[in-house]
Amino acid sequence: MPTALNLVFCGTPQFAVPTLDKLVEAGHSVPLVVTQPDRPRGRGMEVAVSPVKAAAIRLGIAVLQPVTIKNNREFREQLVAIRPDAIIVVGYGRIIPQWMIDLPRLGNLNLHASLLPKYRGAAPIQWAIANGESFTGVTTMRIDAGLDTGDILMQRETPIGPKDTAETLGPKLAAIGADLMVETLRGLESGQVRPAPQDHSQATLAPILKKEDGRMDFARSAEDLFNRLRGFQPWPGAFTIFKGKALQVHHAQPLQHAVMLTSAQIAVEGTRLFVGCGKNEAKAKDTNAVLELLEVQLEGKRRMTTREFINGYRPKSGDHLGQ
């Protein structure tokens, strides 16, 4: 039977919950969960607990929510007293200080939602989809002082489906990663898993998303815009301007169109709405590729189908989006 380890778990988002559940299910001792402080959320700005805190309460595990950790003497003393074999970090949202890195004998082990060294940073799932990747995966790694630069322990690959969004792919990777973390701990204890340094020359970045990342630049190809729409769900999504008002695009599809449209030029055909895009230089057949808008939301209005949008706001062929 695998050795039961004494673990501290640091995490905040829903992505981290399956790993916490799997560690407990595997028989490891998790006496403490560390998560971000409760914060106001939503329109009512009511204080809400993190998904990891909710999971810890469900599992009967003590929770700490320090505002800072680097120079927090009380927090440090609490972790030292536990004497963890490893500290598991999944989307905690804090830089791990050196004293924490040095504390457990197996180190601080992180689950990252990409195949490192690709997509280091805060939004690996979103950028992998936005950049049109056909596959991605998860990595368990040993945290060091850098940003996702530590030694790789284990990796597992999975395809990105043509209809996957960040919202659909995230739970898949979380489930795969949860099993991989349990396997990683077992391998470290048995000596079968050996840390391997990353090839830093192959690193790419997945920076935290900004509102402006969702702005649709119709000089991009239709396929590129479609991938960004899928990747940037639920935020910042994809948006443009229609007659001076923000227009959120919730659903769209790239396709070939009989009539050549210039970038951002629209064509209204019955109940269908097409937007001209830039060329994809890698695909010769992409010359007449356009983006068909399927579901939109005008600033201050509800989500609606393109049929409703055309009937209600009368866009005309030859109009341009983005202005």
FENQUI-V160295 format. One record per helix or strand. SS is the DSSP state (H for helix, E for strand). FROM is the first residue (numbers start at 1). TO is the last residue. If there is no record, write none. Layout:
SS;FROM;TO
SS;FROM;TO
//
This chain:
E;6;11
H;14;25
E;29;34
E;39;41
E;46;48
H;51;59
E;62;64
H;73;82
E;86;90
H;98;103
E;108;112
E;120;120
H;124;130
E;135;142
E;152;159
H;166;190
E;196;196
H;200;202
E;205;205
H;211;214
E;215;215
E;221;221
H;222;231
E;239;242
E;245;256
E;265;269
E;272;276
E;278;278
H;284;288
E;289;298
E;304;305
H;306;313
E;320;320
//
